[in-house]
Amino acid sequence: HRRVRAPRHRRHDRTTHRLDDRLRHSLGLHVADVVATDSARAGCDPTPTASAPVAGVDALTSQGCDGDHRVQYWKMLGAGHAWAGADAGLVGLFVGHTPRNFSATEVVLDFFDA
């Protein structure tokens, strides 16, 4: 039985850790668990919809949430611990690759405007 390894996120983002092919924030919280908990608290359907809204991003969006609740998670592939669209300058040497093909600020503002 051959084991296939997923790309290591930690190579790009030193503030998170890999643990059994699941991302874990420095505080010990598993990203998948946090998204599932937030979705459950918002009364969303248990299975989120996967999409790729822009190149280099995998997104999970919870559907059928109570009231005006929304839960959405964007995973930037190959990025460091960076704010997409920002000019990383020399900070990029420490935080890793910063995607420039979309603006995280615009995405967040659009999310709250919806």
N, C-alpha and C positions, 0 to 999 in steps of 0.2 A: 504494500500500500504506500503510494507516494504522497507525501504531504506537500501541498502548495502553499507558499507563504504570500500573504498580501503585502503590498508595499507598506513600508513602515512610515507612519505619519510622523513619528518622533524625529526622523531624519530632517524634517522640514520645520517642525514646531517643537521647541525644547520646553514649552510650558505644559505639554501633555505627555502622557505615557501610554505605551502599548501594553495591553494585558489581554492575552488570549484573543487577538485580533479584534478587540473592542477598544475604543478610545476611552481613556480615563483622564479627567481633568486632574490637575495637581492636588485638588482638594479630595480626591478619591471618588468622585461622582462619575458614573458611567454615562456617557452622552445618551446612549439609547434608553437607559433607565430614566433619565431626566425628561426626555421627550415623551416617553410613554406615561410618566406620572403627570406631566403637564396636560397631556391630551385627556387622560382620565379625569382629572380635576375639572377640565373644561367641558366634560360630557361629550367628547368627540368619539367618532367611530374608532374601534381599536386598531384598525389597520390603515396607516397613512398612505397617501398617494405619492408615488415617486415620480420625479421629473428632473429635467436638466434645463433650467431656465436660461442659463448662459453657458458658454464653453468653459469647462473646468469646474463646474458646480453641479453637485448632486443635491437635490432638495427633497424633503419629506414634508407633505402638507396634510394635516389632519382635517377630515371632512365631517360634516354633520354635528358640529359643536353646538352646545347650548347658547342661546341668545346671540350676542355679537362676539363671542369668544373665537379666537383663531390661534392655532399653533402651527408654526412653520420652522423648519430647521434647514439651514443651508450649510453644506460641507464643501469647502474650497479644496479641490484636489491639487496636491503638490504645492500648496501655499504654506508659508511660515505662519507665525502668530502675527498676522498683519491685518490692516484695515484696507480692504480692496478699494482701488481707485485713488488711494493716497500716494503722495510722493514720499517714498520711504527714505530716499537719500542714503546717507551713511548708516542710518538705523537698520536698513535692510541687511547689512552685514551681520547683525545680531538677531533679527527677528525672522530672517529668511525671505523667500520670494514673496513679493506683493503683487497680486493680480491687478492689472490696469484695464481689463476689458469691461469692467462695470464699476459702479460706485456703490459701496456698501451704505454710504450715507443716504443715497437716493432710494435704495431698497428698503431701508429701515423707515424712512419717512413715508414711502408709499404704503408700507405695511400698516402704519398707524393712521394713515388717511383713509384707508379702506373701511 
